[in-house]
Amino acid sequence: MRCEVVAIGTELLLGQIVDTNSSWIGEQLAAHGIDHLRQTKVGDNQDRIVAVLREALERADAVIVCGGLGPTQDDITREAIAVVMGVELVRHDHVADVIRELFASRGRAMPENNLRQADVPAGATPIEQRTGTAPGLICPVGPDGRQVVYAVPGVPYEMREMLERAVLPDLARRAGVAVAIVSRTLRTWGASESRVAELLDPRITALDGPGNPTIAFLASGIEGIKVRVTARAPTEQAAQELLDAEEAEVRAILGDLVFSGADETMEAAVGGLLTARGQTLAVAESLSGGLVASRIVAVPGASAWFRGGVVAYASDVKAAVLGVPPGPVVSEAAARAMADGVRRVLGADVGLSTTGVAGPTDQDGEPPGTVWLGLALGDAVDAVRIQLPGDRDRVRQLSVISAMDRLRRRLLD
């Protein structure tokens, strides 16, 4: 089964929106054992969309089209697919009823042009919409219907839900995949992609012979390096057992660089450790300006272990609220006082702090990228100095996950 991906939208060509959908779809296809040949972007022009789809179908058995299923005049994916199929559009009353019900459930009047989303190429099967108004499409192509075009919305969370629920299972059925293919993602922090690859190279070499499981890498910027392990077996249970064994091998090699085996965030991993210890956390932020607290509260159930945060940006606020002594605020003393102060003020077991120079100019004689991370845990109150690369935003973002990773390692100790 050979598959191509076509992303539709003039905004993609203009650079107004980054096409993250195609990369995610490609990752899912690889994880499900589907050969993925090519990705294409095309603007909102029916003739060009038709040409791209016909070219893709000359090479591939299946094409996944992402975007252009909305209600406006430039949403013409349905029309283009109908031309490729050589059929007319037919309005599906059930799809129209679902769209009306979605608007009614939100207490909003439905614009009539939304009913365009109920128009389906004759012979195609709608994919029920559950998170948005746009249904997807499964469209058989050719006289024998062996080729297929899938259409999914361009809104990422709508696309992902529909792909996992309907498209991937249908692709696997058409491909005749008789084995279970499962993947597990381990997330790491504290080493570069090249270093992680170097550490795992002997293990990858050992797996080259049998070819199962496999190990792949994905650099994820401020989220660290992802290590994806994929296994194939006659049943899902057998594949999961292979993954369990291989995860143990990878963890033994990478040690505490691995902070998650369930593709969870760093803050979720820290929350799990705090919960297991029955402890609570408070954060004091200067250069990160509330980013630490914002990421923490995005974790479901964080209220069980997160007491709150203090954004102490001005020096006098650091002194009055957190008890920071006079002197440079980009310093070990300030970071320690902030961590200990927020723990005391908010009644937490653990205090975490960030202070430093995000840039673009020096502060307290320190260059941009200088960051002090304070930690108050038990009887110990200390701080470490790190030097982070990048512009102002990158320094601030990196300081957040660096602070959380330092806490994680201390909790493990």
C-alpha positions as a printed NumPy array, in Angstrom:
array([[  0.   ,   0.   ,   0.   ],
       [  1.596,   3.244,  -1.211],
       [  0.267,   6.511,   0.181],
       [  0.758,  10.221,  -0.514],
       [ -0.328,  13.283,   1.455],
       [ -1.708,  16.474,  -0.097],
       [ -2.117,  19.589,   2.058],
       [ -4.495,  22.192,   0.646],
       [ -4.481,  25.909,   1.383],
       [ -3.012,  29.043,  -0.158],
       [ -2.023,  30.137,   3.359],
       [  0.426,  27.203,   3.462],
       [  2.174,  28.43 ,   0.318],
       [  2.341,  31.994,   1.642],
       [  3.918,  30.822,   4.88 ],
       [  1.06 ,  32.206,   6.96 ],
       [  0.499,  28.756,   8.488],
       [  3.109,  26.051,   9.067],
       [  2.042,  22.65 ,   7.751],
       [  2.379,  20.493,  10.858],
       [ -0.454,  18.232,   9.698],
       [  1.546,  16.522,   6.946],
       [  4.448,  15.718,   9.251],
       [  2.108,  14.234,  11.849],
       [  0.289,  12.176,   9.231],
       [  3.621,  10.925,   7.916],
       [  4.627,   9.825,  11.4  ],
       [  1.373,   7.905,  11.817],
       [  1.701,   6.202,   8.44 ],
       [  5.211,   5.036,   9.311],
       [  4.033,   3.724,  12.673],
       [  1.298,   1.712,  10.932],
       [  3.553,   0.174,   8.323],
       [  2.119,   2.15 ,   5.376],
       [  4.621,   3.159,   2.671],
       [  4.644,   6.95 ,   2.467],
       [  6.03 ,   8.264,  -0.816],
       [  5.491,  11.981,  -1.077],
       [  3.931,  15.118,   0.442],
       [  2.563,  17.991,  -1.669],
       [  1.147,  21.432,  -0.902],
       [ -1.274,  23.179,  -3.247],
       [ -3.272,  26.385,  -3.052],
       [ -7.029,  26.904,  -3.165],
       [ -7.421,  26.47 ,  -6.897],
       [ -9.662,  23.69 ,  -8.202],
       [ -7.751,  22.986, -11.414],
       [ -4.439,  22.723,  -9.586],
       [ -5.929,  20.529,  -6.845],
       [ -7.384,  18.199,  -9.482],
       [ -4.015,  18.027, -11.262],
       [ -2.15 ,  17.261,  -8.033],
       [ -4.606,  14.521,  -7.062],
       [ -4.409,  12.882, -10.495],
       [ -0.613,  12.951, -10.403],
       [ -0.582,  11.441,  -6.903],
       [ -2.956,   8.667,  -7.978],
       [ -0.594,   7.759, -10.832],
       [  1.972,   6.82 ,  -8.195],
       [  0.007,   5.846,  -5.094],
       [ -2.793,   3.543,  -4.02 ],
       [ -4.127,   6.042,  -1.471],
       [ -4.032,   9.809,  -1.065],
       [ -4.812,  11.659,   2.153],
       [ -6.037,  15.195,   1.468],
       [ -5.903,  17.621,   4.38 ],
       [ -7.85 ,  20.884,   4.368],
       [-10.399,  22.645,   2.194],
       [-13.503,  21.071,   3.762],
       [-14.872,  24.243,   5.348],
       [-18.034,  26.163,   4.416],
       [-16.516,  29.108,   2.522],
       [-16.066,  29.682,  -1.21 ],
       [-12.365,  28.788,  -1.178],
       [-13.05 ,  25.395,   0.448],
       [-13.16 ,  23.36 ,  -2.754],
       [-11.681,  19.977,  -1.822],
       [-15.067,  18.266,  -2.244],
       [-15.524,  19.68 ,  -5.738],
       [-11.984,  18.739,  -6.805],
       [-12.351,  15.144,  -5.599],
       [-15.695,  14.854,  -7.408],
       [-13.979,  15.898, -10.649],
       [-11.255,  13.283, -10.126],
       [-13.913,  10.634,  -9.44 ],
       [-15.967,  11.777, -12.437],
       [-19.144,  12.184, -10.362],
       [-21.494,  14.882,  -9.071],
       [-21.833,  16.153,  -5.522],
       [-24.822,  14.808,  -3.605],
       [-26.189,  16.396,  -0.434],
       [-26.393,  13.949,   2.494],
       [-29.362,  14.807,   4.683],
       [-27.927,  12.987,   7.701],
       [-24.674,  14.975,   7.507],
       [-26.688,  18.192,   7.2  ],
       [-28.723,  17.247,  10.277],
       [-25.543,  16.655,  12.288],
       [-24.224,  20.101,  11.294],
       [-27.5  ,  21.739,  12.367],
       [-27.4  ,  19.878,  15.681],
       [-23.816,  20.992,  16.326],
       [-24.77 ,  24.653,  15.9  ],
       [-27.914,  24.229,  18.003],
       [-25.954,  22.582,  20.83 ],
       [-23.719,  25.671,  20.945],
       [-26.66 ,  28.057,  20.959],
       [-25.674,  29.588,  17.615],
       [-27.565,  30.198,  14.403],
       [-26.219,  28.178,  11.48 ],
       [-25.21 ,  30.132,   8.342],
       [-26.724,  28.44 ,   5.294],
       [-23.328,  28.083,   3.621],
       [-22.393,  25.506,   6.275],
       [-24.645,  23.057,   4.452],
       [-22.013,  22.935,   1.686],
       [-20.174,  20.639,   4.074],
       [-22.949,  18.074,   3.607],
       [-22.207,  17.808,  -0.129],
       [-20.462,  14.496,  -0.827],
       [-19.119,  13.087,  -4.122],
       [-21.487,  10.354,  -5.325],
       [-20.149,   6.984,  -4.229],
       [-18.06 ,   8.418,  -1.399],
       [-18.619,   7.629,   2.279],
       [-18.735,  10.506,   4.804],
       [-16.636,  10.225,   7.951],
       [-18.783,  11.426,  10.831],
       [-17.695,  14.728,  12.293],
       [-17.321,  14.663,  16.076],
       [-15.173,  17.648,  17.026],
       [-16.057,  20.132,  14.258],
       [-18.657,  20.777,  11.578],
       [-16.679,  19.324,   8.666],
       [-17.169,  15.627,   7.885],
       [-14.351,  13.697,   6.284],
       [-14.598,  11.599,   3.138],
       [-13.573,   8.133,   1.97 ],
       [-13.648,   8.258,  -1.82 ],
       [-13.031,   5.173,  -3.985],
       [-11.362,   6.058,  -7.286],
       [-11.169,   4.204, -10.598],
       [-13.37 ,   1.587, -12.215],
       [-12.559,  -1.057,  -9.618],
       [-12.438,   1.345,  -6.658],
       [ -9.123,  -0.068,  -5.498],
       [ -7.56 ,   3.35 ,  -5.16 ],
       [ -8.877,   5.714,  -2.522],
       [ -8.771,   9.391,  -1.627],
       [ -9.332,  10.34 ,   2.   ],
       [-10.294,  13.915,   2.856],
       [ -9.896,  15.227,   6.404],
       [-10.238,  18.734,   7.908],
       [ -7.243,  21.029,   8.18 ],
       [ -7.903,  21.918,  11.843],
       [ -5.232,  19.795,  13.574],
       [ -7.288,  18.339,  16.432],
       [-10.171,  17.525,  14.062],
       [ -7.773,  15.926,  11.575],
       [ -6.011,  13.796,  14.185],
       [ -9.215,  12.443,  15.702],
       [-10.618,  11.536,  12.29 ],
       [ -7.402,   9.978,  11.03 ],
       [ -7.029,   7.755,  14.088],
       [-10.703,   6.767,  14.194],
       [-11.451,   6.163,  10.521],
       [ -8.627,   6.674,   8.023],
       [ -5.82 ,   4.575,   9.514],
       [ -8.066,   1.553,  10.208],
       [ -9.43 ,   1.709,   6.654],
       [ -5.916,   1.995,   5.231],
       [ -4.753,  -1.002,   7.261],
       [ -7.733,  -3.023,   6.014],
       [ -7.014,  -2.127,   2.401],
       [ -3.312,  -2.864,   2.859],
       [ -4.124,  -6.278,   4.27 ],
       [ -1.871,  -5.684,   7.256],
       [ -2.106,  -8.992,   9.12 ],
       [  0.142,  -7.995,  11.988],
       [ -0.168,  -5.539,  14.826],
       [  2.179,  -2.552,  14.527],
       [  2.519,  -0.523,  17.701],
       [  4.822,   2.288,  18.741],
       [  5.895,   3.831,  22.008],
       [  7.614,   7.184,  22.415],
       [ 10.204,   7.824,  25.111],
       [ 10.965,  11.479,  25.742],
       [ 14.414,  12.636,  26.811],
       [ 16.001,  15.842,  28.042],
       [ 19.596,  16.779,  28.731],
       [ 21.428,  15.51 ,  25.636],
       [ 21.529,  16.449,  21.95 ],
       [ 20.047,  14.282,  19.215],
       [ 23.537,  13.272,  18.11 ],
       [ 24.463,  12.247,  21.651],
       [ 21.289,  10.183,  22.072],
       [ 21.991,   8.527,  18.709],
       [ 25.574,   7.832,  19.743],
       [ 24.482,   6.198,  22.987],
       [ 21.923,   4.021,  21.217],
       [ 24.049,   3.157,  18.178],
       [ 25.172,  -0.285,  19.464],
       [ 21.564,  -1.202,  20.242],
       [ 20.318,  -0.015,  16.83 ],
       [ 23.069,  -2.025,  15.148],
       [ 22.   ,  -5.116,  17.089],
       [ 18.417,  -4.638,  15.89 ],
       [ 19.39 ,  -4.222,  12.228],
       [ 19.565,  -8.002,  11.753],
       [ 16.08 ,  -9.013,  12.919],
       [ 14.624,  -5.612,  11.958],
       [ 12.081,  -5.777,  14.755],
       [ 11.685,  -3.715,  16.904],
       [ 13.044,  -0.532,  15.32 ],
       [ 14.265,   2.713,  16.9  ],
       [ 13.89 ,   6.201,  15.415],
       [ 14.613,   9.736,  16.642],
       [ 12.691,  12.984,  16.481],
       [ 14.196,  16.266,  17.619],
       [ 11.383,  18.278,  19.215],
       [ 13.023,  21.601,  20.007],
       [ 12.308,  22.822,  23.504],
       [ 10.555,  19.515,  24.233],
       [ 13.777,  17.509,  23.91 ],
       [ 14.52 ,  14.405,  21.844],
       [ 11.854,  11.768,  21.247],
       [ 12.901,   8.14 ,  20.817],
       [ 10.208,   6.103,  19.093],
       [ 10.291,   2.319,  19.402],
       [  8.096,   0.381,  16.945],
       [  7.348,  -3.333,  17.064],
       [  5.438,  -5.774,  14.836],
       [  3.856,  -9.027,  15.956],
       [  0.906, -11.289,  15.09 ],
       [ -1.143,  -9.772,  17.93 ],
       [ -1.163,  -6.435,  19.731],
       [ -0.373,  -8.143,  23.025],
       [  2.722,  -9.77 ,  21.525],
       [  3.792,  -6.439,  20.036],
       [  3.35 ,  -4.714,  23.393],
       [  5.528,  -7.371,  25.031],
       [  8.254,  -6.66 ,  22.477],
       [  7.937,  -2.943,  23.263],
       [  8.172,  -3.575,  27.014],
       [ 11.414,  -5.495,  26.544],
       [ 12.903,  -2.917,  24.172],
       [ 11.906,   0.025,  26.375],
       [ 13.811,  -1.613,  29.229],
       [ 16.884,  -1.884,  26.97 ],
       [ 16.663,   1.769,  25.917],
       [ 16.132,   3.013,  29.477],
       [ 19.117,   1.022,  30.672],
       [ 21.26 ,   2.8  ,  28.077],
       [ 19.892,   6.345,  28.427],
       [ 19.314,   6.328,  32.191],
       [ 17.745,   9.454,  33.65 ],
       [ 17.805,  11.238,  30.28 ],
       [ 14.414,   9.547,  29.796],
       [ 11.684,  11.456,  31.585],
       [  8.65 ,   9.748,  30.046],
       [  7.736,   6.471,  28.412],
       [  4.19 ,   7.542,  27.62 ],
       [  4.945,  10.636,  25.501],
       [  3.887,  12.83 ,  28.432],
       [  5.261,  16.304,  29.084],
       [  8.052,  17.091,  31.521],
       [  5.634,  18.822,  33.879],
       [  3.335,  15.779,  33.87 ],
       [  6.295,  13.561,  34.732],
       [  7.251,  15.882,  37.605],
       [  3.646,  15.897,  38.807],
       [  3.668,  12.104,  38.937],
       [  6.82 ,  12.085,  41.071],
       [  5.429,  14.723,  43.445],
       [  2.17 ,  12.813,  43.778],
       [  4.023,   9.605,  44.584],
       [  5.912,  11.432,  47.342],
       [  2.823,  13.225,  48.64 ],
       [  4.474,  16.615,  48.118],
       [  3.362,  19.963,  46.712],
       [  5.15 ,  22.539,  44.561],
       [  5.271,  26.332,  44.354],
       [  7.18 ,  28.332,  41.73 ],
       [  8.734,  31.785,  41.731],
       [  9.43 ,  33.214,  38.29 ],
       [ 11.298,  36.205,  37.016],
       [ 12.601,  35.814,  33.437],
       [ 10.094,  33.029,  32.635],
       [  7.249,  35.38 ,  33.588],
       [  4.633,  32.735,  34.45 ],
       [  5.539,  30.173,  31.77 ],
       [  6.362,  27.511,  34.362],
       [  3.015,  27.896,  36.108],
       [  1.184,  28.013,  32.776],
       [  2.633,  24.704,  31.658],
       [  1.956,  23.093,  35.025],
       [ -1.719,  24.029,  35.138],
       [ -2.174,  22.514,  31.66 ],
       [ -1.633,  19.101,  33.299],
       [ -4.937,  17.486,  34.3  ],
       [ -5.095,  17.066,  38.07 ],
       [ -2.277,  19.534,  38.754],
       [ -4.3  ,  21.099,  41.563],
       [ -3.482,  18.044,  43.683],
       [  0.231,  18.926,  43.781],
       [  0.639,  22.524,  42.56 ],
       [  0.097,  25.239,  45.178],
       [  0.637,  28.207,  42.863],
       [  3.206,  30.649,  41.586],
       [  4.567,  34.156,  42.089],
       [  5.743,  36.18 ,  39.084],
       [  8.228,  38.527,  40.737],
       [  9.608,  40.535,  37.839],
       [ 10.613,  43.778,  39.553],
       [ 13.454,  43.735,  42.093],
       [ 11.35 ,  45.369,  44.815],
       [  8.659,  42.692,  44.385],
       [ 11.3  ,  39.98 ,  44.78 ],
       [ 12.385,  41.616,  48.014],
       [  8.95 ,  42.43 ,  49.457],
       [  7.147,  39.197,  48.577],
       [  9.886,  36.574,  48.497],
       [ 12.511,  38.001,  50.817],
       [ 15.263,  38.335,  48.21 ],
       [ 18.233,  40.205,  49.761],
       [ 19.689,  43.407,  48.266],
       [ 22.078,  42.874,  45.388],
       [ 22.034,  41.523,  41.832],
       [ 18.857,  39.644,  40.964],
       [ 20.641,  37.498,  38.391],
       [ 22.58 ,  35.574,  40.992],
       [ 22.748,  32.434,  43.062],
       [ 21.624,  34.281,  46.165],
       [ 18.519,  35.653,  44.449],
       [ 17.556,  32.284,  42.96 ],
       [ 17.931,  30.538,  46.311],
       [ 15.938,  33.197,  48.146],
       [ 13.157,  33.066,  45.547],
       [ 12.815,  29.277,  45.799],
       [ 12.835,  29.301,  49.6  ],
       [ 10.558,  32.338,  49.754],
       [  7.838,  30.989,  47.485],
       [  7.859,  27.688,  49.356],
       [  7.301,  29.586,  52.596],
       [  4.749,  32.096,  51.254],
       [  2.562,  29.498,  49.521],
       [  2.983,  26.722,  52.065],
       [  4.471,  24.166,  49.669],
       [  6.889,  21.293,  50.247],
       [  9.057,  22.262,  47.274],
       [ 10.036,  25.662,  45.886],
       [ 11.358,  26.208,  42.354],
       [ 12.636,  29.485,  40.916],
       [ 13.916,  31.031,  37.691],
       [ 15.858,  34.259,  37.302],
       [ 18.223,  35.385,  34.59 ],
       [ 18.806,  37.384,  31.431],
       [ 16.478,  36.639,  28.533],
       [ 18.064,  39.349,  26.403],
       [ 18.689,  41.066,  24.162],
       [ 20.997,  43.119,  26.462],
       [ 23.19 ,  42.256,  29.444],
       [ 21.91 ,  42.532,  33.012],
       [ 23.835,  42.594,  36.282],
       [ 26.986,  42.088,  34.233],
       [ 25.671,  38.799,  32.807],
       [ 25.134,  38.087,  29.078],
       [ 21.804,  37.018,  27.527],
       [ 21.072,  33.371,  28.131],
       [ 22.398,  33.384,  31.685],
       [ 19.875,  31.638,  33.921],
       [ 19.877,  30.71 ,  37.609],
       [ 17.551,  27.912,  38.712],
       [ 16.781,  27.75 ,  42.423],
       [ 15.411,  24.728,  44.266],
       [ 14.223,  24.353,  47.851],
       [ 13.642,  20.7  ,  48.683],
       [ 13.762,  19.347,  52.199],
       [ 16.568,  20.991,  54.164],
       [ 18.515,  21.859,  51.013],
       [ 18.188,  25.216,  49.26 ],
       [ 20.54 ,  25.67 ,  46.311],
       [ 20.821,  27.059,  42.799],
       [ 22.673,  26.274,  39.579],
       [ 23.783,  28.563,  36.765],
       [ 23.175,  27.486,  33.176],
       [ 23.839,  29.189,  29.849],
       [ 21.066,  28.815,  27.288],
       [ 21.225,  29.529,  23.534],
       [ 18.83 ,  31.421,  21.312],
       [ 16.768,  34.602,  21.268],
       [ 14.674,  36.   ,  24.096],
       [ 11.708,  33.677,  23.576],
       [ 13.846,  30.552,  23.213],
       [ 15.84 ,  31.34 ,  26.364],
       [ 12.621,  31.767,  28.344],
       [ 11.103,  28.543,  27.003],
       [ 14.283,  26.538,  27.59 ],
       [ 14.53 ,  27.864,  31.141],
       [ 11.12 ,  26.336,  31.926],
       [ 11.88 ,  22.761,  30.925],
       [ 15.412,  23.037,  32.349],
       [ 14.002,  24.039,  35.735],
       [ 11.445,  21.245,  35.69 ],
       [ 14.083,  18.719,  34.657],
       [ 16.329,  19.753,  37.532],
       [ 13.451,  19.193,  39.954],
       [ 12.689,  15.822,  38.332],
       [ 16.241,  14.598,  38.791],
       [ 16.315,  15.715,  42.416],
       [ 13.039,  13.936,  43.114],
       [ 14.447,  10.777,  41.565],
       [ 17.529,  11.055,  43.791]])
